[in-house]
Every structure is written in C-alpha cells, then in structure tokens.
Amino acid sequence: MKTRITELFGIEHPIIQGGMHFVGFADLASAVSNAGGLGIITGLTQKTPELLAKEIARCRDMTDKPFGVNLTFLPAFTKPPYPEYIAAIREGGIKIVETAGRSPEQYMPALKQAGIKVIHKCTSVRHSLKAERIGCDAVSVDGFECGGHPGEDDVPNMILLPRAAEELNIPFVASGGMADARSLVAALALGADGMNMGTRFIATKEAPVHDNVKQALVAATELDTRLIMRAIRNTERVLNNANVEKIVEIERQKGASLTIGDIHDQVAGVYPDIMLKGDMDAGAWSCGMVAGLIHDIPSVKELIDRIMSGAEEIIATRLRGLLSGNAAQVGRAA
C-alpha cells in the first residue's frame, strides 16, 4: 500500500509507532521497522544525549530499515538539553524525528539543516497548520481518544481528521483510537495518509515492558481511562488505577487552585516502576481508549501483517461489495 507517508519516509506500510516513555526503546522500534512500519525511539527516555546515541546505535544493529526518534517538548520540572539531544540524533544519522508537545519551531533550523524530516504531533487543526507553516514535513493528528496528551479541545477523530484533510497540504497520519485494519481503512477514508499507534504497540511481544502492563491492556475496556491535569491545562489520558483515583480526588478537592506540585508524587518519575517493574498502581501512565480494542499480545510482525491484510480485505471485499450491490453477501470485516 502506497501513500504520501510511505513515500515520504521510505517505508512499506503506512503505520507509525509513536514515541512512548519507557516503551520506545530500540527493541520495539526495530521490530516495527523490520515489519515494514516506522519505529520510533523515545529520545527523552534516555536520560542523557550520550545514552540516546548508544540507543540509536543499538537500533542500527537490529534493523537496516528507516526508524526515527521522538522529541517531546512539554512543561517539565527540569528542561532537557534539547540542542544536545538533537546533536546526538544528527550524529546518529537519523533522518526522521517525531516532535510532540509544544511547537518545535525553535529547533526546526537545526533539524532541517541536518536533512531531517519532521512529523509533529498535533491535537487540533490550528496547531497542524502552524506545523505546516514552520516547515514540518508531516503531522500526526491526535484525536480526543488518544493516550497521553489530547489537548484541550476534546475533538474526536471522526471530526478532526476530515477537518485536517480540508486544511492541510502536507501528509498526515491519524493517531488516537488506532488498533487494527478497521482503524487504518477508516483513517484513509477520512483523509489521512496512514496511522500512528501507541497503546496498541505496548501489547506486543517485543515491547520491552513488564508483562503486567500488557495484561492490564488486554483486561481493560474503553471505559477504563481517565483524564487528569485538566485544571492546569496539561490534560493527560491515563489508565485508571489506585494512584489515578488519588489524583482525581486531589483535583476534586483543589479545583481551579490545583498545581502540578499537588500531584507530583503520582505523576513524576513513575514510569520505571510501572513499565519495567510492573507495579500497576505506582502512578499515572498514558493509555488510550483503544485499550478496549486490545484482546491479545501478538508479535509486532503478526500485528502489522494482519492489519495490512485485513485492510486490503475490507477495501477489496466489504466496501467493494457495498458498491456492487452485494452487501448481503459480504460478512463483517474485522
């Protein structure tokens, strides 16, 4: 399947594995790239630029296919040394960077001078247009369903994607609620050039996280996520657990006076305990509503292969059957 995204990034399938904290290591990124998608190493999971350089080198030993690095620009307790991280990316020969959070405009000259293609994660049409204006090569349009930070507009992908298609000239992928062949076909029908999956890739054999995390995703339904930090306009969708319930109660008590310090212990530095040690109540961790569509833990290749074969079947059989008047003979495609 060829789209503007496969052509832009030199990949076989229009499927991107978005950056995820303490998930986007070389193990997962290389598996996605080897399966024909675009794997992404999460830059800031590596505590220093030097460690990122080593992780990039490790990924190169595991795949000869294109892969990228995520850099997230979000409010943080300590600002990372972004120029040094960009230098490690450049020196590692990376040609694709996924940026997220705040606008990457300040760092675009350094990225473009290194011949790097930039895909920026956006939660609104206006932010997508800004990304286009500052020179981003593509955008990942994140609907309200997504795990992590969905922005503050609460617009789901059934509206956001066609609006993006109406306004953008650069390629874009759908993110948020993406899990299977149906997701890909729907994204393409709504105007996207592919899809970005985060949460779904956590529940794969190669994802370097504790099995408790994967089992939690299989057990979860679409009703098991919560939105936190709305009062400080840093909204995050997370999987519910004991500490998330504590956050919700603190937010209820504090109301508009909430500060990040009030919930620091529940959101800061918790990812190693969750992702690596499997302590599912250690704190809040990003998870999309798509958990309701996760029912197994396949290998990355099995997942991508069945998405692509399923998408082709939906397009060639079910949708074509509707056009030809043979809808009664067409079964439900999954």
N, C-alpha and C positions, 0 to 999 in steps of 0.2 A: 504494500500500500504506500503510495507516494503522496505526500502533502508538502505544503511550504515548509513545515517544520522538519520533515525528514530531509528535505533538500538543504535547508539552512545548516543543520547540524551534522549532516552526513551519516544518518542512522537509518536502520532498516524499517523500524516500526515507529509510529508517532506516539510513543509512550515515554514519559519522563518520570524518573524517580526524584521527587523533590527533596531538598535538604531537610534533614530531621536531626535534632540534637541527640547525640549519643546513639544514633541509629546509622547515620550516613558515614560509615567507615568504608574502607576500601573493599571489604568483603562483600557488602551489598552493592556498592557502586559498580564493581567489576562484574558481578553476576548479572546485573541489569544490562550493562553494556554488551556483555557476551551474548545475551539473549536477544540482542537487536534493538534495545531501547537506549535511553541516555541515562547512565548512572551519575549520581551526584555525591561527592564527598562534602560533608558539612564542615566548613572551614573553622568555625569558632568552637566546635567540639574539641579541636586540637588546641591545647592551652597556649601554645606559642607558635609563631610563624615557622620556627625550626621544626617543630613536630608536624606541622602541616606539610612541609616539604618532604618529610620522611613518609607521610601517609600517601602523598601523591606518587612518590617513587614506588611504594609498595603496591599501589593500584596498577602502575605501569607494568609491574612484574606479573600481574594477574589478568591483564587484558591488553590487546592491541587495538581495541575499538575506542571511539571517542567517549570521553567522560568529562565531567565538569566539576566545579567547586561552587558551593553556596557560600555567600557572604551576607549576613543579616545585619541590618543597621536598625537596631531597636534601642529604646531607653535602657540603659544598663547601670548597674551600681558602679562599675569601673569601665571606662571606654577602652575597647580593644585597640591595639596599634594597627589600624587598618592599612596604612601605607606599607607596613612590613608584611602583612598578610598578602597584599596584592603583589609585592615583590616575590614572595615565595610561589605564588600562583604563576607569575610570569616566568620565573626562572625554572619552574617545573614543566614548562611547555604547554600549560593548559590554555585552550583556545575557546572555552565556553565557561561563563560564570553566570550562576543564578543569583541575583540580588533580591533582597526582601526587606521588609520593614520600611524605614524611611527612604526617601529618594536617594539614589546613588549618584546624583548629579555631580557632587563634589569630587567623586572618584572616577567619573567617566573618562576624562582625558588620559589618565594613567592606564585604564583598561583598554581604551581604543588604540592608544599608541603601541600597545603590546599585541595588537591584532586580535583582541579577544572579543567574541560575540557575547552580548549581554542579554539575558532574558530576565525581566524584572517581575516579581510577584505583585499583583495589584488587586485590590478589593473593590474597585469602582471604575467606571468609565473615565471619569475625570483624571484619576491617577494614571490610568492606562495611556491616555492622550498625552499626559506630561512625560511619561516614559518614552513615548514615541518622539516627542519634541526634543528631548535631551540626547537622543541618539541610540536608545536601546534597539536591538535588532528584533526582539520579540517580547511578548509579555505572557505571563501566566495569570489568567483571570480567575480569582478565587471567590467563589460564591459563599453565601452565609453558612452553608453546610460544612465548610472546611474545618479541619482541626487546626489548632494554633490560633492565629490572629485573623479574624474575619472582617476587621474594620468596624466601622460604627454605623453603616448604612442599612445593614440587615437585608440585603437584596440577594435572593437565591438565584441559582444558575439558570433556571428557566427564563428569567428576565435579563439577568446580567450578560449572559453570553450573546444573545441576539442583539442587545444594545451595543456590545463591544464590536460585533460584526458590522453594525451600521456605521460606526465611527472610525474604526481603526484601519490603517493601511498596512501596518506590519503584521506578521503572523502572530497568532496567539493560541494558547492551549487552555483547555478547561481544567480547573482544579477545584476540589471540594465535591465529595459525593461520587468520586470516580473509583470503580471497583472491578468492572468486568466488560464483556463485549457490548452489553446494552449501553453502558456508560460511554464507550468510545463512539458507537454509532449515534447516540443522542448528541454528544458533543459536536461531532461532524455535522449533523443535521442543523444544529443551532448556529453554525458558522465558525466553529473552532477548527484548528488545523491539527489537533491531537489532544492528548490529555496528560495531566500530571497526577500521579498517585503518590500519596504519602502513607497514610494509615494502612492501606491495603498491603504495601510492601513490608510493613513491620511483621505481618503474619505470613512470613515465608521462611523456608528452611535456612536460607543464607543470612537472614537478618541477624546481626550479631548482638541480640538482646536475650535476656533470660526467658526461658520457656513460660514462666508465669505471665509475662507480658503478652505473649502470643495467645495463650489460653484465655486471658482476660478479653482479648479482642474477639475470639470465637464465641465466647459466652455472652458478650454484650449485645444489646439491641440498639436500635436507632433512638431509643428513649434514654440512654444511659450517659449522655454527655451533659455538661453544664457550662454556662458562660460565667466567667469570673472577671474581675477587674474592670467592669463597665464604668464604675464611678470615676475611675482615673483615666478613662478613655484609652485603655490598653487591653481591650476585651480579648479574652482567650477562651477557646473551646477546649475543654479537657474531659477526660473520662472521670466519672464520679467515683469517689472513694471517701474514706473517713476524713482525711485531711481536706478534701474539697468541700465536704459538708461543713467543716470548721470554718473554711474561708467564707462560704455562703452565709454562715451565721454572723461572722465578724462584719461582713459587708452589710448585713441587715441592721446590725446594731450601730455601725458607724454612719451609714447613709452617705450623704454627699461629702462628709468630712473624712472619708477613707483616704489613707495614704499608702504607698507601697510598703512603708515600714510596718504597717499594721499586719501585713500578711507575709512579711519577709521570710519567716521560717517555713512557710508552706509552699513557697514558690522558688526560692533561691537555692541553688546547689543540690537539688533533689534528684536530678536525672541519673547520676551514677547509682544511687541506691535503688531506683526503680528499674532502669534498663539493664544494669549489669548484675545487681544482687537480687532482683525480683521482689523487692519489698513494695507491694502494690498499694500500700497506704502511706508511703513515705511523703507524698506531696502531690501537687498538681502536675499532670503531664498532658501534652497536646494529643487530642484524639478527635477524629471527625465523626459525624453522624453515620458515615459509611460503615462504621463498625457493625451496623445492622445487616450489612450485606456480606460480611465475612463469616464463612462457615467452615473453612479448612485452612491448612497450613501447607501449601504446595511449595515446590521449588520455584525459584524465580522464572526459570525457563518454562516450566509447566504452566505457570500463571500467564506469562506473556503469550505463549503459543495458543492457549485456549481462548485468550481474549481475541487474538487475531483471527483464528479460525472461526470463532463464534461470530465475530463482527462480519466476516465475509458471508457466513451463512444467513445472518439476519438481513443483510443488504440484498443478497442474491436470491434468497428464498422467501422469507416472510414479506419484505417490503415489495419485492417484485410481484409476489403473489397477490398483494393487495391491488396493485395497478392492473394486473391482468384479469381481475375478477374471480380469482381462485382462492379468495380469503378463507372460505370454509374448509379448504383442503390444507391450509397452512397451520401447522401446530405452533404452540407458543415457543418462541426462541428465548434462550437464556444466555 
